[in-house]
Amino acid sequence: MYTYKVVIHPNNKQRTKILRTMNKCIECQNIIYDLLKGYLDRNERIPSCLEIRKMFTLIKKEKDEEVVNKRKGMTKKEMIDNHLDTLFYDVSNDALKQTVKDTYKAFIRFFRKESKFPNKKSYKDKTKSFYVDPYKIEFTDKKVKLEKIANNLKTNRQVLNYISLAEKNRIPQNVKYYNPRVVFDGDRFYIVVAVDDEYAPKKKIKEKVDEVIGIDLKVSTIVLSNNKKYKSINKEKRIKKATRKLKLLQRKSSRRYLNALNNKKKLKEAKNFIKIKKLIRKCYRRLSNLRDDHINKVIDDILYKPPKRIVIETLDIKSMQQNKKISGLIQISSFRNFINTLKEKCIKQNVLITEADKYYPSSKMCSTCGSIKKDLLLSDRVYYCEACDYVINRDLNAAINLAKYIN
């Protein structure tokens, strides 16, 4: 399976309809959450997913009737402020059906001890999404058609039913699609869809090199056992510039927030506050894009000549973040994201990847004689072995030991 993620550019009407469907899906999720939690609180058996869906259809009708009754005598602005502008009937039934299934699966994963107890969703969440039926989605070279987003029946207005894509001829047409979703990250809209591996962009198969590489991850550098070094993202100028800009914008937003409170304005009406919030979202997106770009470039360079095996250390990131001096740097460098992307790319190129044991002494062990130096401090950047008088860089020594690791 290969996943495509492409930016879409909806017009104002399409944008409002997409956001309304997302908000209705959040409302649906919260209704199912309360229903299932009620069964748990009463110590009753949770019914099947089909029974829950039947219950939701009845709740859906009742909620729509309530909204219609509340709407009487209201202006359009009042309806929007009180979240009464849309009914469940106006939203795609497939999107609601899938949200019911997803919330039900979340509870089942909790019972199987695969995940934590699920939480309620808020309308203020940064990322929102909804499901689209794969048989009702249509792709052209430049556009995509979604169900119940734009359904103009006039022959001269059929172009308005399609949403324009940012990239031309990116997603294959007339193919079976899996789990298509529309995602909103607070600033941009995306269409995410999966296809079979046959329709994925083809890459050249690279010849493997008969060597084992050990990777030692640090806040400042990424060191390999073949004496290659990569700068951490914390050292890059563009990241420093983006973080500085984010700090300034956050200070501005706090000032605008206090001005709105002093003038007794609602935050929805404070236009300057809304403008800066949009800029903050863009800044966050830029930071995440810079991180992903840096991680992908480093991993592609490591796998340019794919090795036989790669060994990485298992990092206890939670305990590492307890150190207040480096917790911010660890968060920016995103080790977990690096490890996950490395695993994915190794699987695609058939490279074996192993994680060393949590208590494997890669830093304290000598890479030549194997003796362990117990009194090694974090400030010691050069490793000196007292047994064989071997001197080496501490990080390089750890990477070589990881390369020698046998599971």
N, C-alpha and C positions, 0 to 999 in steps of 0.2 A: 504493500500500500504506500502511495506517495501523496502527500498533502500539499495543496496549493493555497496560498494566502495572498489575496490581491486587494488593493485599496479600491473602494467604489466611491463615486461622486454623485450622490442623490441630489435632486433639486429640493426646494423648500417643502413642497407638499409631500414628497417621498420621505424626506428626513423626518417630518412630524409623524407620519404613519409608522415608520420604523421604530421611532422612540416610543410611540404609544403601544405597539405590540410588545416591546421589551418590558415596559412598565406593567402591562397586563400579565405577562409571563411571571414577573416578580410577585405580583398579587396572587396568582395561581399557586406559585411555589409556597408562599406563606400560608395559604389556606390548607394545602396538603400537609404542611409541616405541623400546623395546629391540630389537624385531624389525627395524624399518626401519633403525635405526642400525647394527645388525650387518651388514646388506647394504652400507651405505656404507663401513664399516670394512674389509670384505673386497673392496671395489671391484667388487661384483657389481651386476647390473641389478635394480632394484626391481620386484617383480611387481605386477600390477594390483590394484586395490582388492577385486575379487571373490575373487582368490586369497588375499589377506590375510585376508578375512573367513572363508574356508574353513579357513585355518590357525588362526584364533582359536577356531573352534568345537571343534577338537581340543584346543587348549590349555585351553579353558574346562572341558571334561570332566575332563581330567587334574587341574586345579586343584581342582575340586569333590571328586574322589576323595581327594586329599591332605588337604583340610580335614576330610572325614568321618573319615579315619583318625586325624588329630591330635586330633579332638574326644573320642575315647574316654577315659573316666575323668576328664573335665574338668567343672568346675561352670560354671554359666551366666555367672558373673562373670569367670572365667578365660578363657572363650571371647570375651567382649566385650573384655577387656584385650588379647588377642592377635589381634584382628580376625578371629575364626573364627566369629562368630555368624551370618553370612549366606553363602549360596552364590550362584553366578552364576545358578543355576536359579530362585532366589527373586525375581530382579530381572527387570524387563520386557526382553524381547529387543530391542524397538525402540530402547530407550535405549542399549543396548550396541552395536547395529548402527550407530547414528548417531555414537557416540564413535569407532568405528573409521574411519568416513568422515571425521570432522572432523580426526583426527590425520593421516590420509593426505593430506587437503587442505592441512594446515599444512606438510607436507614439500614438496608440489608448489609451494605459494606461495614457499617458500624457493628452489627450483630456478629458478623464473621471476624471481627477484630482486624479488619484491613484498613480502617480509617477512624478518625475521631468522630464524636457526635456532631451531626450537621447543625449549622446555624441558620437563622432567619436571614433573608436578603433585604437590603435597604434600597430605596429609590436613589439614594445618594452614592451608591457604589460606582466606582470608576469604570469597571468593565461590566458590560451588559451584553447579553446575546439571546438569540432565539433560533429555533430549529426550522428548517425549510424541507418540505417533502422532496426527495430526490427525483421523483417522477413528474413533479410540477415545476421544476426549475428549467429554464432555457438559457443557453449561452450562445452568443454570436461572437464575431471577431472582437468587437469593442464594447458590447453591452450584455446585460443579464436581466432576465425577467423573473420576478418573485411573485408568489401568490399573495393576493389581497393587499399589495402595496400600491399598485396602480392598475386598475382594471377599467380603462376607458373603452367603451364599446364602439365609439365613433370610428369610422374607417380612416378619416383624415387625422385622427389623434392617436393612432396605434404606436407611434414613435415614443410618446410620453409614458407608455407602459414599461419601457425598458430603462434600466439604470446603467449609466456609463461606467466602464471599467478604466482603471488608471493605466493598465498595460494591455497592449494589443496582441492578440493571438497567443495569450499565455495559457489559458485553460483549454484543454481539448474539448471538442464538440461531439455530440451524438455518442456519448460514452456513459457507462453506468457510474453514477456518483454515489458516494457513501458519506453519510452524516454531514450534509451541508448546513452551515450556520452563518448567520450574520452577526458580527461582533462589533461593539463600540467600545473604544478604550478611553473615552472622555474627550477625544479630539477628532479622531478619524473613524470611518466605517470600513469594515473589511468583510469580504466573502471568503469563507474557509470551506474547502471541499476536498475530499479524498478520492483518488482513483486507483485503479489497479497498476501494478508495477510496469505493465506493458506500455502504458501511456505516460510514464515518467520521462523527464529529459535524460537522454542516454549520455553516459560518461565513459571515457576510455578506461579500460581495465589496466591497472598499473602492475608491474612485476614486483614481487615481494623481495625484500632484502633479508638475508639470513642473519638477523641480529635481534637482540632483546634490548629494549629501551626502558629505562627507569625515569620517571618524572617526579621531581621534587617541587611541590607548590609552595611558594612563599609570597608574602605581601608585596615585597619589592620586585622579585624576579621569579621566573619559571626556569628551572635548571634541568637539563637532560643529562643522561649518563654518557653521551657521546660529546660532552663538553660544549653543547649549544646552549645559549642563554637568550631568553626573551624578556623584554621589559614588561613589568606589570602595567596595567591600565592606569594605576594611580599616578604613575610618573609622566603620563602624557599631558601635553599642554591643553589640548582641546577639552579634556575631562575637567582639568582645573578651572578653565574658563567657564564651562557650563555649570559647575557647582557654585562658582562665585556669583554667576548670574541668577541662579536659583535662590541663593541666600538673599540677594537684594530684592528679588520679586516677592519672597515670603515676608520680608520686612514691610514692603509696600502694601501687601494685602492686609497685614495686621493693622496698619495705619488707616486704610480704607474701611476696614471693619469697625474700628473705633469711631470713625467719622459718621458712619451709618447709624451706629447706636446713639451717638450724641444728637444727631438730627432726627432721631426717632423714625428711621426709615426701615422698611423690611429689606432683607438681603436680596430678595428677588428684584426689588425696585432700584437698588444701588448699582448703577451701570458701571461705575469705575471699578467697583469690587469684582463684578462679573468679568470685565475685560482682563484684569490681572489674573484671575483664576484660570482663564483660557491660556494665558501666556505661561503660567506655571505648569499646566498640563503638557504644553508643547515642549517645555524644558525637560520635564520628566521623560517624555517620549524620546527626546534627543539623547539623553543620558543612557537610556536602555538600548537604543540603537547603536550608540558608540561602544557599549559593552559587548553587545552581540557581534558587532563587526570585528572587534579586537580578538574575541575568543575564536571566531571562525577562521580568521587569518592565521592565528598561531597554530590551530589544530591542522589546518590545510598544509601548512609548512612542515609540520611533524610527519604527516601522512603523505607527503609528496613522493617519497620512496617508502611504501608501507613496510614496516618491520614484521618480523615473525610474531613477536609478542610485545605488549606494553604493560608495564607494572606501575601502578599509582598507589600512593599511601591513603589509608582511610583516615579522614580528618573528622575530629569531633568539633564541628563548627560552633555548636552551642556553647561549649566550654571555652572555646577560643574567643568568642564575642564578649565573654565576661570581663576580659581585660579592656578597660575603658580607653586606654591609649591607642589600641589598634582595632577596636571594634568597628569604627567607621570605615577604615581602610579595607577590612575583611568584607564588609557589606558591599562596598563599591567593586572590589575585585571578583565577587560572586563565584566562589570556588565550586559550589554545587552545580551551577549552570555549566561551568567548564567541564566538570566530570561527566554530566549527563550528555552534553553534546559530543564529547570524546567517545563515549560508549556507543552512541547512535552511529557515528561515522565509522567506528571500528567494526561494527556489525555489518554495515553496508559493504566495507572493503575486505571482509572476512579476516580481520586481524584479531587475534586472541588478546583479551584484556583481563588482567587479574588485579584485584585489590589486596595489598599486603595487610597482614594482621594489624589490629589496632595497637598492640603493644610490641610490634617488631622494632628493635632498636636501630633504625636506619641511620640516625645521626650520631649515636654513641659508638657504633661498631666501626672498626678499622676496615677499610675496603681491601687491604692487602693481606694482613695476618689474621683478622677476625676477632681480635681482642676488643673488649668493651671498656670504654672510658666512662666510669660512673659519675665523676665530678665535672662533667661538661656543662657549662653554663650557656644561657641563651645569648649572652654578650660575646662569647667566643666565636668569632667568625672564621677562624683558621683552626683546623683540626690537626693536633700534634699527637701522634701515637708514641707512648713511652716504651712500648715493647719492641717496636722495630724502627723507631726514629723517622717515621713517615710523616711528611707535612703536605697537607692538601686543603683546598677550600672546603669549608664545612658542608655547603649545599651540594657541591659536586660529589663529595664523599657519600652523602645520603642517597643521591641519585644512582651511583654505582652499586651501592648495597641493595637498592630496590631492584635493579636489573638482575642481580644475583639471586633474588628471592625465589624460593621454590615453594609452591602451595602444598 
